[in-house]
């Protein structure tokens, strides 16, 4: 439960270094900020969706759970 009293789901990922994932989310957040600041009619539909990534060690981390999304594996199978 967050400070805003909402429930948040997370997944613990092991045997994987999430530091690069964290940096990618930071880059995408930066790009979203640049797109918004241009003021050229950029709407939410053009924003890049991001999620929280918290590396705990070189081999584990926590990522926020994104509801109602397909994995890349599911998309390729379809």
C-alpha positions, 0 to 999 in steps of 0.5 A: 500500500502506497502513501496515497492508500492505493495498492501496488503490485510488484514482482521479484525477479531473480537471476537477472541484473535489472540495472540496465532496465532501470536506466532504460526507464529513466531514459524513457521518462526523460524522453517523455519530459522532453516531448511534453515540454515541446508544447507541440500537441503531444498527447498522452497517446504518444507518451512512452509507458514506463514502470518502476524498476528497483535493482536490489543486487546484481542478480535480483530486483523488484519491478512494478506489475503492469496490469492488462499487458501482454508479454513480448512472448505472447505477442510473438505467439499471436 
